[in-house]
Amino acid sequence: MEFKDVIYGRRAVNFFDPNKDVPEDLLRQMIETAGQAPSGFNLQPWSLMVLRDKADKMRLQQHAWKQPKVSEAPVTLIVLADTDGWKPGHQFVEKNFSELVKGGMMKEEQRDWFDGVCQSLYGTSEARRVAYACKNTGFFAMALMLAAKSLGLDTHPMDGFDIERVHQEFNIPENYWIPLLMAVGYFRSDKTLLPPKWRKSYDEIVVSFE
């Protein structure tokens, strides 16, 4: 599939076929493909909770405006953004720095510089911690949707949920912000897909300030 077909073909569908499952290997391929998304200093502060069990999806649906697609989709993802994902000592921060050194992109003696830059960019306030985590996880989330479409899957990203209740319901640690939920599956063949919504033109997107 050409990239143009993927980007124009991706839609936030509202109706999923509850009887057509997403094979585990296809879901794994989708997630690992999306994992190639860029992130600041390669910190990759994203994680996913994968809900397949109907009871788990119904628990989530109660805190997501009771949207049917939360439970009808064969897979629903809770997308997590780790606001601690820049801190020294964090599992993936340590792995990342080690891999950067191994790949010749950093030197061991640059560790203090690396930690200092991460602190100044991402750790000086709560707003910066959330912005860092959500911005980078947003790259990953978009990549998830495009990867899904390239594999013949449909998705729907959701803002409509109670973040505090979802945290409580699934015992999610406080360092994780939840930017969105995402339903994954196949569009129901007995439903009609609405026309694409309008999008800003080039001239509407590009701005300047005097």
Short mmCIF file of the C-alpha atoms (twelve columns), coordinates in Angstrom:
data_MODEL
# 
_entry.id   MODEL 
# 
loop_
_atom_site.group_PDB 
_atom_site.id 
_atom_site.type_symbol 
_atom_site.label_atom_id 
_atom_site.label_alt_id 
_atom_site.label_comp_id 
_atom_site.label_asym_id 
_atom_site.label_seq_id 
_atom_site.Cartn_x 
_atom_site.Cartn_y 
_atom_site.Cartn_z 
_atom_site.pdbx_PDB_model_num 
ATOM 1   C CA . MET A 1   0.000   0.000   0.000  1 
ATOM 2   C CA . GLU A 2   1.352   3.407   -0.974 1 
ATOM 3   C CA . PHE A 3   1.809   5.903   1.871  1 
ATOM 4   C CA . LYS A 4   -0.690  8.285   0.265  1 
ATOM 5   C CA . ASP A 5   -3.278  5.497   0.320  1 
ATOM 6   C CA . VAL A 6   -2.537  4.874   4.009  1 
ATOM 7   C CA . ILE A 7   -2.778  8.524   5.059  1 
ATOM 8   C CA . TYR A 8   -5.927  9.244   3.050  1 
ATOM 9   C CA . GLY A 9   -7.478  5.857   3.833  1 
ATOM 10  C CA . ARG A 10  -7.080  6.070   7.595  1 
ATOM 11  C CA . ARG A 11  -10.362 6.940   9.253  1 
ATOM 12  C CA . ALA A 12  -11.617 7.095   12.820 1 
ATOM 13  C CA . VAL A 13  -14.349 4.490   12.393 1 
ATOM 14  C CA . ASN A 14  -17.206 4.218   14.878 1 
ATOM 15  C CA . PHE A 15  -18.394 0.686   14.208 1 
ATOM 16  C CA . PHE A 16  -16.244 -2.416  14.660 1 
ATOM 17  C CA . ASP A 17  -17.057 -6.005  13.834 1 
ATOM 18  C CA . PRO A 18  -17.077 -7.705  17.267 1 
ATOM 19  C CA . ASN A 19  -16.861 -11.138 15.635 1 
ATOM 20  C CA . LYS A 20  -13.695 -10.483 13.617 1 
ATOM 21  C CA . ASP A 21  -10.661 -10.776 15.839 1 
ATOM 22  C CA . VAL A 22  -7.270  -9.146  15.393 1 
ATOM 23  C CA . PRO A 23  -4.644  -11.923 15.266 1 
ATOM 24  C CA . GLU A 24  -1.941  -11.563 17.893 1 
ATOM 25  C CA . ASP A 25  0.870   -11.568 15.328 1 
ATOM 26  C CA . LEU A 26  -0.825  -8.761  13.382 1 
ATOM 27  C CA . LEU A 27  -1.241  -6.669  16.535 1 
ATOM 28  C CA . ARG A 28  2.391   -7.277  17.434 1 
ATOM 29  C CA . GLN A 29  3.464   -6.208  13.935 1 
ATOM 30  C CA . MET A 30  1.373   -3.039  14.213 1 
ATOM 31  C CA . ILE A 31  2.871   -2.100  17.585 1 
ATOM 32  C CA . GLU A 32  6.457   -2.886  16.660 1 
ATOM 33  C CA . THR A 33  6.123   -0.918  13.409 1 
ATOM 34  C CA . ALA A 34  4.754   2.066   15.330 1 
ATOM 35  C CA . GLY A 35  7.645   1.707   17.750 1 
ATOM 36  C CA . GLN A 36  9.865   3.176   15.039 1 
ATOM 37  C CA . ALA A 37  8.303   6.586   15.729 1 
ATOM 38  C CA . PRO A 38  10.760  9.349   16.683 1 
ATOM 39  C CA . SER A 39  11.201  10.622  20.226 1 
ATOM 40  C CA . GLY A 40  13.353  13.221  21.945 1 
ATOM 41  C CA . PHE A 41  16.772  11.710  22.782 1 
ATOM 42  C CA . ASN A 42  15.208  8.377   21.765 1 
ATOM 43  C CA . LEU A 43  13.611  8.110   25.231 1 
ATOM 44  C CA . GLN A 44  10.389  6.506   23.901 1 
ATOM 45  C CA . PRO A 45  8.181   7.342   26.902 1 
ATOM 46  C CA . TRP A 46  5.221   5.331   25.635 1 
ATOM 47  C CA . SER A 47  3.548   2.155   26.809 1 
ATOM 48  C CA . LEU A 48  0.291   0.352   26.031 1 
ATOM 49  C CA . MET A 49  -2.261  -1.617  27.975 1 
ATOM 50  C CA . VAL A 50  -3.866  -4.094  25.554 1 
ATOM 51  C CA . LEU A 51  -7.449  -5.039  26.431 1 
ATOM 52  C CA . ARG A 52  -8.944  -8.069  24.719 1 
ATOM 53  C CA . ASP A 53  -11.102 -9.525  27.476 1 
ATOM 54  C CA . LYS A 54  -14.735 -8.394  27.183 1 
ATOM 55  C CA . ALA A 55  -15.031 -7.777  30.915 1 
ATOM 56  C CA . ASP A 56  -11.952 -5.527  30.914 1 
ATOM 57  C CA . LYS A 57  -13.279 -3.559  27.971 1 
ATOM 58  C CA . MET A 58  -16.633 -3.132  29.697 1 
ATOM 59  C CA . ARG A 59  -14.831 -1.820  32.792 1 
ATOM 60  C CA . LEU A 60  -13.113 0.737   30.585 1 
ATOM 61  C CA . GLN A 61  -16.309 1.606   28.727 1 
ATOM 62  C CA . GLN A 62  -17.983 2.714   31.968 1 
ATOM 63  C CA . HIS A 63  -15.376 5.486   32.234 1 
ATOM 64  C CA . ALA A 64  -15.319 6.324   28.524 1 
ATOM 65  C CA . TRP A 65  -18.723 7.930   28.022 1 
ATOM 66  C CA . LYS A 66  -20.115 4.405   27.513 1 
ATOM 67  C CA . GLN A 67  -18.948 4.469   23.889 1 
ATOM 68  C CA . PRO A 68  -19.940 1.111   22.302 1 
ATOM 69  C CA . LYS A 69  -16.752 0.886   20.234 1 
ATOM 70  C CA . VAL A 70  -14.695 0.514   23.424 1 
ATOM 71  C CA . SER A 71  -16.137 -2.958  23.958 1 
ATOM 72  C CA . GLU A 72  -17.131 -3.855  20.394 1 
ATOM 73  C CA . ALA A 73  -13.619 -3.520  18.975 1 
ATOM 74  C CA . PRO A 74  -11.666 -6.761  19.413 1 
ATOM 75  C CA . VAL A 75  -8.748  -4.782  20.866 1 
ATOM 76  C CA . THR A 76  -8.839  -1.559  22.838 1 
ATOM 77  C CA . LEU A 77  -5.608  0.148   23.828 1 
ATOM 78  C CA . ILE A 78  -4.963  2.399   26.791 1 
ATOM 79  C CA . VAL A 79  -2.130  4.593   25.540 1 
ATOM 80  C CA . LEU A 80  0.243   5.663   28.317 1 
ATOM 81  C CA . ALA A 81  2.740   8.530   28.398 1 
ATOM 82  C CA . ASP A 82  5.417   8.188   31.068 1 
ATOM 83  C CA . THR A 83  6.128   11.574  32.654 1 
ATOM 84  C CA . ASP A 84  9.110   9.987   34.450 1 
ATOM 85  C CA . GLY A 85  10.558  8.631   31.204 1 
ATOM 86  C CA . TRP A 86  13.472  11.090  31.222 1 
ATOM 87  C CA . LYS A 87  14.772  10.489  34.773 1 
ATOM 88  C CA . PRO A 88  18.167  8.899   35.539 1 
ATOM 89  C CA . GLY A 89  17.666  5.422   36.928 1 
ATOM 90  C CA . HIS A 90  14.524  4.787   34.904 1 
ATOM 91  C CA . GLN A 91  14.677  1.354   33.280 1 
ATOM 92  C CA . PHE A 92  14.419  2.629   29.723 1 
ATOM 93  C CA . VAL A 93  16.520  5.732   30.269 1 
ATOM 94  C CA . GLU A 94  19.348  3.466   31.378 1 
ATOM 95  C CA . LYS A 95  18.812  1.066   28.484 1 
ATOM 96  C CA . ASN A 96  18.631  3.965   26.037 1 
ATOM 97  C CA . PHE A 97  21.881  5.552   27.181 1 
ATOM 98  C CA . SER A 98  23.638  2.182   27.146 1 
ATOM 99  C CA . GLU A 99  22.442  1.516   23.592 1 
ATOM 100 C CA . LEU A 100 23.482  5.006   22.464 1 
ATOM 101 C CA . VAL A 101 26.970  4.370   23.813 1 
ATOM 102 C CA . LYS A 102 27.061  0.913   22.235 1 
ATOM 103 C CA . GLY A 103 26.053  2.435   18.880 1 
ATOM 104 C CA . GLY A 104 28.747  5.093   19.067 1 
ATOM 105 C CA . MET A 105 26.267  7.978   19.318 1 
ATOM 106 C CA . MET A 106 27.209  8.900   22.895 1 
ATOM 107 C CA . LYS A 107 30.230  8.431   25.149 1 
ATOM 108 C CA . GLU A 108 30.168  7.319   28.767 1 
ATOM 109 C CA . GLU A 109 31.720  10.617  29.837 1 
ATOM 110 C CA . GLN A 110 28.720  12.462  28.358 1 
ATOM 111 C CA . ARG A 111 26.322  10.982  30.901 1 
ATOM 112 C CA . ASP A 112 26.166  14.041  33.156 1 
ATOM 113 C CA . TRP A 113 25.517  16.236  30.113 1 
ATOM 114 C CA . PHE A 114 22.785  13.874  28.896 1 
ATOM 115 C CA . ASP A 115 21.016  13.830  32.281 1 
ATOM 116 C CA . GLY A 116 21.311  17.602  32.598 1 
ATOM 117 C CA . VAL A 117 19.806  18.270  29.197 1 
ATOM 118 C CA . CYS A 118 16.914  15.885  29.846 1 
ATOM 119 C CA . GLN A 119 16.291  17.570  33.188 1 
ATOM 120 C CA . SER A 120 16.295  21.072  31.674 1 
ATOM 121 C CA . LEU A 121 14.081  20.120  28.727 1 
ATOM 122 C CA . TYR A 122 11.631  17.772  30.389 1 
ATOM 123 C CA . GLY A 123 11.851  17.967  34.163 1 
ATOM 124 C CA . THR A 124 11.696  21.563  35.338 1 
ATOM 125 C CA . SER A 125 7.917   21.659  35.887 1 
ATOM 126 C CA . GLU A 126 4.844   19.464  35.861 1 
ATOM 127 C CA . ALA A 127 3.726   21.121  32.633 1 
ATOM 128 C CA . ARG A 128 7.012   20.229  30.939 1 
ATOM 129 C CA . ARG A 129 6.870   16.638  32.169 1 
ATOM 130 C CA . VAL A 130 3.363   16.170  30.792 1 
ATOM 131 C CA . ALA A 131 4.167   17.980  27.539 1 
ATOM 132 C CA . TYR A 132 7.283   15.848  27.011 1 
ATOM 133 C CA . ALA A 133 5.464   12.584  27.636 1 
ATOM 134 C CA . CYS A 134 2.344   13.416  25.617 1 
ATOM 135 C CA . LYS A 135 4.176   15.009  22.682 1 
ATOM 136 C CA . ASN A 136 6.381   11.986  22.144 1 
ATOM 137 C CA . THR A 137 3.600   9.497   22.813 1 
ATOM 138 C CA . GLY A 138 1.516   11.408  20.267 1 
ATOM 139 C CA . PHE A 139 4.107   10.556  17.614 1 
ATOM 140 C CA . PHE A 140 3.761   6.898   18.603 1 
ATOM 141 C CA . ALA A 141 -0.050  7.018   18.627 1 
ATOM 142 C CA . MET A 142 -0.186  8.465   15.118 1 
ATOM 143 C CA . ALA A 143 2.262   5.815   13.969 1 
ATOM 144 C CA . LEU A 144 0.000   3.153   15.521 1 
ATOM 145 C CA . MET A 145 -2.948  4.334   13.441 1 
ATOM 146 C CA . LEU A 146 -0.949  4.490   10.225 1 
ATOM 147 C CA . ALA A 147 0.663   1.112   10.860 1 
ATOM 148 C CA . ALA A 148 -2.781  -0.350  11.531 1 
ATOM 149 C CA . LYS A 149 -4.167  0.994   8.263  1 
ATOM 150 C CA . SER A 150 -1.200  -0.341  6.319  1 
ATOM 151 C CA . LEU A 151 -2.015  -3.797  7.727  1 
ATOM 152 C CA . GLY A 152 -5.694  -3.601  6.826  1 
ATOM 153 C CA . LEU A 153 -6.908  -2.665  10.312 1 
ATOM 154 C CA . ASP A 154 -9.151  0.190   11.368 1 
ATOM 155 C CA . THR A 155 -8.801  2.388   14.454 1 
ATOM 156 C CA . HIS A 156 -10.484 5.109   16.448 1 
ATOM 157 C CA . PRO A 157 -8.542  7.375   18.852 1 
ATOM 158 C CA . MET A 158 -10.654 8.579   21.790 1 
ATOM 159 C CA . ASP A 159 -10.426 11.637  24.028 1 
ATOM 160 C CA . GLY A 160 -13.785 10.964  25.660 1 
ATOM 161 C CA . PHE A 161 -12.928 9.332   28.968 1 
ATOM 162 C CA . ASP A 162 -12.386 10.148  32.635 1 
ATOM 163 C CA . ILE A 163 -8.627  9.970   33.098 1 
ATOM 164 C CA . GLU A 164 -8.781  9.774   36.914 1 
ATOM 165 C CA . ARG A 165 -11.330 6.948   36.866 1 
ATOM 166 C CA . VAL A 166 -9.352  4.986   34.278 1 
ATOM 167 C CA . HIS A 167 -6.237  5.376   36.438 1 
ATOM 168 C CA . GLN A 168 -8.115  3.998   39.421 1 
ATOM 169 C CA . GLU A 169 -9.932  1.215   37.572 1 
ATOM 170 C CA . PHE A 170 -6.747  -0.249  36.091 1 
ATOM 171 C CA . ASN A 171 -4.309  0.613   38.910 1 
ATOM 172 C CA . ILE A 172 -2.219  2.750   36.582 1 
ATOM 173 C CA . PRO A 173 0.704   4.465   38.379 1 
ATOM 174 C CA . GLU A 174 0.485   8.234   38.691 1 
ATOM 175 C CA . ASN A 175 3.572   8.865   36.542 1 
ATOM 176 C CA . TYR A 176 1.566   7.811   33.488 1 
ATOM 177 C CA . TRP A 177 -0.581  10.368  31.700 1 
ATOM 178 C CA . ILE A 178 -3.260  8.859   29.446 1 
ATOM 179 C CA . PRO A 179 -3.373  10.912  26.222 1 
ATOM 180 C CA . LEU A 180 -5.955  8.697   24.511 1 
ATOM 181 C CA . LEU A 181 -7.672  5.361   24.168 1 
ATOM 182 C CA . MET A 182 -7.636  3.552   20.841 1 
ATOM 183 C CA . ALA A 183 -10.048 0.979   19.454 1 
ATOM 184 C CA . VAL A 184 -8.506  -1.433  16.935 1 
ATOM 185 C CA . GLY A 185 -10.262 -3.893  14.644 1 
ATOM 186 C CA . TYR A 186 -12.238 -4.101  11.423 1 
ATOM 187 C CA . PHE A 187 -15.009 -1.808  10.239 1 
ATOM 188 C CA . ARG A 188 -18.414 -3.481  10.257 1 
ATOM 189 C CA . SER A 189 -19.430 -4.366  6.711  1 
ATOM 190 C CA . ASP A 190 -23.130 -3.695  7.411  1 
ATOM 191 C CA . LYS A 191 -22.445 -0.051  8.320  1 
ATOM 192 C CA . THR A 192 -21.895 2.924   6.027  1 
ATOM 193 C CA . LEU A 193 -18.641 4.823   6.351  1 
ATOM 194 C CA . LEU A 194 -19.341 8.543   6.413  1 
ATOM 195 C CA . PRO A 195 -17.475 10.837  3.985  1 
ATOM 196 C CA . PRO A 196 -14.109 12.176  5.171  1 
ATOM 197 C CA . LYS A 197 -14.271 15.353  7.269  1 
ATOM 198 C CA . TRP A 198 -12.827 18.599  5.951  1 
ATOM 199 C CA . ARG A 199 -9.144  19.319  6.456  1 
ATOM 200 C CA . LYS A 200 -7.248  22.600  6.486  1 
ATOM 201 C CA . SER A 201 -5.620  23.545  3.190  1 
ATOM 202 C CA . TYR A 202 -1.963  24.483  2.773  1 
ATOM 203 C CA . ASP A 203 -2.856  28.176  2.933  1 
ATOM 204 C CA . GLU A 204 -4.852  27.647  6.128  1 
ATOM 205 C CA . ILE A 205 -2.078  25.680  7.794  1 
ATOM 206 C CA . VAL A 206 0.881   27.943  6.999  1 
ATOM 207 C CA . VAL A 207 0.981   31.130  9.100  1 
ATOM 208 C CA . SER A 208 3.332   34.021  9.795  1 
ATOM 209 C CA . PHE A 209 3.450   36.668  12.519 1 
ATOM 210 C CA . GLU A 210 4.599   40.263  12.112 1 
# 
